[in-house]
Amino acid sequence: MTTAKRETVKTCLILLLSVSAFALGRFSGIFGDVFSPFASGKTAPATPDYAGGIAVEAARPVEIVFTAESGERYTGYGDAAARAALYELTAAAVGSAVARADDPSPCTEDEWRGALLSPGIAYRYYAPMRLGVLAAWLGSGGVTDGTEVRGIVLRFSDGSLFFETRDGWLAAAGEAPEPPSVSGTAAENALYLFERYPGSASPYLLDRSGMTVAALTAASPLADEAKRAETLNALGVLPGINAGYTDADGAEVYVLPAFTVMLGGDGSVTYSRTDEPASGASRTAEEEIEIARLAVRFCSDNAGAASFMCVGYASDGGVATVTFEYFVYGMRVSARLGAVVTLAGGRVRTIDALPLEFTRAAASVTLLSPALASAAETSEIEPAYRGMTASYFAPYWRVSG
């Protein structure tokens, strides 16, 4: 094939991707620009579309513990395939139980710890998540409870649900589920920190001391021409039709009548509306988080070995802010911007994002910290990845407080 023919084929492929992303992004109504079918007063769907398991992926916790009737514990740490299998086996059961959790009432910390140690399924999130969001993402919608939880336990014996919140612990009665089978998965029998360090300030994390974890490398997916075109198109820019320019800092800038898009030299992506906020339909927090997640699919779809998770939601003065970060093996990639999305009137106003594609490096690091015991007694800790260079990340115990 001649060079000219190859370039023609490449151009055609990019145009096809343009049409696809254009339809997904601009015609979804999440940005609210003039081409959106919802921009002229039409009503957007009342609930997001959860088809294809995409939203179930968004609800993936940073820690999963499956405690069998035998007492063995399965977590999938250090084995991406086993961890993914655990989540696939347990997500439906947890989602169904959360959807049935009616009016949870306070319980004691001892009851919460007892549930953690009982046969069942435990999920832990990096940041508190709204029950309504989790239920919808796990495919069980219909929950409007705004309670924010960081931990969930489904106990097999009676189907009771237990929640860890900012202010304490809650419990709700349920129906005993049929425990999923985890045959073929190795049991790690990991301990919670409170079992090993009774005075730990982070008692409900698993102790990963001695665990061997792969280091990470990261690269910008925007270096790939097709992915760059997909990202621009998802934000409403059609290369070859919408002309851009390069500014003094080397950023690629596109200025359109209602918004501006900038691709930074460091791989960052910035989207900013320049028109007045539309008076869109009122949105729930659950819907706003889902809209924000769809708006930054160019991050989650290209994250490689990482999961792209919602870690924060806030609303003030009619403006909602949704924050996302990267996680690998359930460990936060420290000090790396995932994305921050703001919304007004139920539509995206700004995006600040750093799409990164993570790859597990050949090198591995053993999580051994001489100061772990003392840190666990006096400070909050979490396993995380830190950047050793701009593109290389190593695991460590992050100490705070």
C-alpha positions in Angstrom: 0.0 0.0 0.0 1.4 3.4 -1.0 1.9 6.2 1.6 -0.8 8.2 0.0 -3.3 5.3 0.3 -2.3 4.7 3.9 -3.0 8.3 4.7 -6.4 8.2 3.0 -7.4 5.1 5.0 -6.2 6.7 8.2 -8.2 9.9 7.4 -11.3 7.8 6.8 -10.9 5.9 10.1 -10.5 9.2 12.0 -13.7 10.6 10.3 -15.6 7.4 11.3 -14.4 7.8 14.9 -15.4 11.4 14.7 -19.0 10.6 13.8 -19.2 8.0 16.6 -17.8 10.2 19.3 -19.8 13.2 18.0 -23.0 11.1 18.5 -21.9 9.9 22.0 -20.8 13.2 23.3 -22.6 16.1 21.7 -26.0 14.4 21.1 -26.1 13.0 24.6 -27.1 16.4 26.0 -24.4 16.3 28.7 -22.7 19.4 27.4 -25.8 21.3 26.4 -24.4 22.9 23.3 -26.5 24.1 20.4 -26.4 20.8 18.5 -27.8 18.8 21.5 -31.3 17.6 21.1 -31.9 18.7 24.7 -30.7 22.2 24.2 -34.0 23.5 22.8 -36.1 22.7 25.9 -36.5 19.0 25.3 -36.2 16.9 28.4 -33.1 14.6 28.8 -33.7 11.0 30.0 -34.7 11.0 33.6 -32.2 8.3 34.5 -28.9 7.4 32.9 -28.4 4.4 30.7 -26.6 1.6 32.5 -26.5 -0.9 29.7 -23.3 -2.8 28.9 -21.9 -3.0 32.5 -20.2 0.4 32.1 -21.7 1.8 35.2 -21.0 -1.4 37.2 -17.4 -0.8 36.4 -17.7 2.7 37.9 -18.9 1.2 41.2 -15.8 -1.0 41.6 -14.5 -0.6 45.2 -10.9 -0.1 46.1 -11.0 -3.2 48.4 -13.1 -6.4 48.0 -13.1 -9.0 50.7 -15.0 -12.3 50.2 -15.1 -14.3 53.4 -16.2 -17.9 52.8 -18.2 -20.1 55.2 -14.9 -21.9 55.9 -13.4 -18.6 57.2 -11.0 -18.2 54.2 -10.7 -14.7 52.8 -10.3 -13.8 49.2 -9.2 -10.3 48.0 -7.5 -10.8 44.6 -4.6 -8.5 45.6 -1.7 -8.8 43.3 -3.7 -10.7 40.7 -5.7 -8.4 38.4 -7.7 -11.3 36.9 -8.7 -12.8 40.3 -9.7 -9.3 41.6 -11.8 -8.7 38.5 -13.4 -12.1 38.9 -14.3 -11.4 42.5 -16.0 -8.2 41.6 -18.0 -9.8 38.8 -19.1 -12.6 41.2 -20.2 -10.3 43.9 -21.5 -7.0 42.3 -25.0 -8.3 41.6 -25.5 -9.7 45.1 -24.3 -6.4 46.7 -26.3 -4.2 44.3 -29.5 -6.2 44.9 -29.0 -6.1 48.7 -28.3 -2.3 48.7 -31.5 -1.8 46.6 -33.5 -3.6 49.3 -31.9 -1.8 52.3 -34.8 0.2 53.7 -34.2 2.8 56.4 -30.9 1.5 57.9 -30.6 2.2 61.7 -27.5 2.9 63.8 -25.4 0.0 65.1 -22.3 -0.3 67.2 -18.7 -0.5 66.0 -18.5 -4.0 67.5 -21.4 -5.1 65.3 -19.7 -3.6 62.3 -16.5 -5.4 63.1 -18.4 -8.6 63.7 -19.9 -8.3 60.3 -16.5 -7.8 58.7 -15.3 -11.0 60.3 -18.3 -13.1 59.3 -18.8 -15.0 56.1 -19.9 -12.4 53.5 -18.8 -9.7 51.1 -17.2 -6.4 52.1 -16.6 -3.5 49.8 -14.5 -0.4 50.7 -14.4 2.9 48.8 -11.6 5.4 48.9 -14.1 8.3 49.5 -17.7 8.1 50.8 -20.2 7.2 48.1 -23.9 7.9 48.0 -26.1 4.8 48.4 -28.3 6.0 45.5 -25.3 6.3 43.2 -23.9 2.8 44.2 -27.3 1.1 43.8 -27.8 2.6 40.3 -24.2 1.9 39.2 -24.6 -1.7 40.4 -27.7 -2.1 38.3 -30.4 -1.9 40.9 -31.6 1.7 40.7 -34.6 3.0 42.5 -32.7 4.0 45.6 -32.8 7.7 46.5 -31.0 7.5 49.8 -28.4 10.2 50.0 -26.5 8.5 52.9 -22.8 8.5 52.1 -21.0 5.3 52.9 -17.3 4.3 52.7 -17.8 0.6 53.6 -20.5 -2.0 52.9 -20.8 -5.5 54.3 -23.3 -8.1 53.1 -23.5 -10.9 55.7 -24.4 -14.3 54.2 -26.1 -15.8 57.3 -29.1 -13.5 57.3 -28.6 -11.0 54.4 -28.1 -8.1 56.8 -26.3 -5.1 55.4 -23.8 -3.0 57.4 -22.5 0.5 56.4 -19.6 2.6 57.5 -20.4 6.3 57.3 -18.6 9.5 58.3 -20.5 9.6 61.6 -20.6 5.9 62.6 -22.2 2.6 61.5 -25.6 1.6 60.2 -27.4 -1.8 59.7 -30.4 -2.9 57.7 -32.2 -6.2 57.7 -32.2 -8.2 54.5 -32.7 -11.6 52.9 -30.0 -14.3 53.1 -28.4 -14.6 49.6 -27.0 -17.6 47.9 -23.2 -17.1 48.4 -21.4 -17.0 45.1 -18.8 -19.6 44.4 -15.2 -18.5 44.3 -13.7 -21.9 43.4 -10.5 -21.6 41.4 -9.4 -18.5 43.2 -6.6 -18.6 45.8 -7.4 -17.5 49.3 -5.0 -14.9 50.6 -6.4 -14.8 54.2 -5.4 -11.2 54.6 -6.0 -9.5 57.9 -7.6 -6.2 58.6 -5.4 -3.7 60.3 -7.5 -3.7 63.4 -6.8 -7.4 63.8 -3.0 -6.9 63.7 -2.8 -3.4 65.2 -5.7 -3.0 67.6 -5.2 0.8 68.0 -4.9 1.5 64.3 -6.2 4.9 63.1 -7.1 3.1 59.8 -8.6 -0.1 61.2 -10.7 -1.3 58.3 -8.0 -1.4 55.6 -6.4 -4.7 54.8 -2.8 -5.1 56.0 -0.7 -5.5 52.8 2.7 -5.7 54.5 4.9 -8.1 52.5 2.7 -8.0 49.5 4.6 -7.8 46.2 3.1 -5.2 43.8 4.1 -4.3 40.3 5.4 -0.8 39.7 3.6 1.3 37.1 4.5 3.2 34.0 2.2 5.9 32.5 1.9 7.6 29.2 -0.5 10.0 27.6 -3.0 8.2 25.3 -3.3 11.5 23.4 0.1 10.7 21.7 -2.0 8.3 19.6 -3.6 10.2 16.7 -6.8 8.2 16.7 -7.3 8.5 20.5 -6.5 12.2 20.3 -9.2 12.6 17.6 -11.7 10.6 19.7 -11.1 12.8 22.7 -11.6 16.0 20.7 -14.7 14.6 19.1 -16.2 13.6 22.4 -15.8 17.2 23.5 -17.5 18.5 20.4 -14.5 19.4 18.2 -14.1 18.0 14.7 -10.5 18.1 13.5 -10.3 19.2 9.9 -13.6 21.1 10.3 -13.0 23.1 13.5 -9.6 24.8 13.1 -7.3 25.2 16.1 -4.0 26.9 16.9 -1.0 26.3 19.0 -0.4 28.8 21.8 2.9 30.1 23.2 3.1 27.1 25.7 2.6 24.5 23.0 -1.0 23.8 23.8 -3.4 22.9 21.1 -6.4 25.3 21.4 -9.9 25.1 19.8 -12.2 28.1 20.2 -15.8 27.5 19.3 -18.8 29.8 19.7 -20.0 28.2 23.0 -16.9 26.6 24.4 -13.1 26.2 24.3 -11.0 23.0 24.4 -7.3 22.9 25.1 -4.9 20.0 24.9 -1.8 20.8 26.9 1.7 19.8 26.1 1.7 17.6 29.2 -1.3 15.6 28.0 -3.9 17.5 30.0 -7.4 18.3 28.6 -9.3 21.4 29.5 -12.9 22.1 28.5 -14.7 25.4 29.3 -18.1 26.7 28.4 -18.1 30.4 27.4 -21.8 30.8 27.1 -24.3 31.4 30.0 -25.4 28.3 31.9 -28.6 26.8 30.4 -31.7 26.5 32.6 -31.7 22.8 32.4 -33.8 20.3 34.2 -33.1 19.8 37.9 -30.7 16.9 38.4 -30.1 14.7 41.4 -26.6 14.1 42.8 -26.7 10.6 41.3 -27.5 11.9 37.8 -24.9 14.7 38.0 -22.2 12.2 39.0 -23.3 9.9 36.1 -23.2 12.8 33.6 -19.7 13.8 34.8 -18.5 10.2 34.4 -19.8 10.0 30.9 -18.2 13.4 30.1 -14.7 12.0 30.9 -15.0 8.6 29.3 -11.9 9.6 27.4 -10.1 9.1 30.7 -11.7 5.8 31.9 -11.6 4.2 28.4 -7.9 4.8 28.0 -6.7 4.1 31.6 -5.1 0.8 30.8 -4.3 -1.1 34.0 -6.0 1.5 36.2 -9.5 2.0 37.3 -10.9 5.5 37.0 -13.1 6.2 40.1 -15.3 8.9 41.5 -13.8 10.1 44.8 -15.8 13.3 45.5 -19.0 15.2 44.9 -19.9 18.6 46.2 -22.7 21.1 45.3 -22.7 24.8 46.1 -24.8 27.6 44.7 -26.2 25.5 41.8 -22.7 24.3 40.7 -21.8 20.7 41.2 -18.2 19.5 41.3 -17.3 15.9 40.7 -13.8 14.5 41.2 -12.2 11.4 39.8 -8.8 9.7 40.4 -6.9 6.7 39.2 -6.5 3.4 41.2 -4.5 0.3 40.5 -4.8 -2.8 42.7 -7.2 -0.7 44.7 -4.4 1.7 45.5 -4.7 5.4 44.8 -2.1 6.9 42.3 -1.1 9.8 44.6 -0.9 13.3 43.5 -2.1 12.6 39.9 -5.1 14.5 38.7 -7.7 12.3 37.2 -10.4 14.7 36.4 -12.5 17.5 38.0 -15.9 18.2 36.3 -18.2 21.1 37.1 -21.9 21.1 36.1 -24.6 23.7 36.2 -28.2 23.2 35.1 -27.5 19.5 34.8 -24.9 20.1 32.1 -21.1 20.1 32.0 -19.5 23.6 32.3 -15.8 22.8 32.8 -13.4 19.8 32.7 -9.8 19.7 33.9 -8.4 16.2 33.2 -5.2 14.3 32.7 -5.9 11.1 30.7 -3.2 8.6 31.5 -2.7 5.0 30.3 -1.1 2.9 33.0 0.9 -0.3 32.4 2.3 -2.7 35.0 6.0 -2.5 34.9 8.3 -5.6 34.9 9.7 -4.4 38.3 7.9 -5.2 41.5 8.1 -3.6 45.0 7.4 -5.4 48.3 5.3 -3.4 50.7 7.5 -3.6 53.7 7.7 -0.6 56.1 9.7 -0.7 59.3 7.5 2.1 60.5 4.2 0.4 59.6 3.2 -0.6 63.2 3.9 2.7 64.8 2.3 4.6 61.9 -0.8 2.4 62.1 -1.1 3.2 65.8 -0.8 7.0 65.5 -1.7 8.0 61.9 -4.1 7.2 59.1 -2.4 5.2 56.4 -3.3 3.9 53.0 -1.4 1.9 50.4 -0.9 4.1 47.3 1.4 4.7 44.3 3.7 7.7 44.3 5.4 9.2 41.3 9.2 8.5 41.3 9.4 10.3 37.9 6.8 11.8 35.6 6.1 8.3 34.1 7.1 5.8 36.8 5.1 5.0 40.0 6.0 2.8 42.9 3.8 1.4 45.7 4.2 2.6 49.3 2.3 3.2 52.5 1.1 6.7 52.5 0.9 8.2 56.0 -1.2 11.2 57.0 -2.5 12.8 60.1 
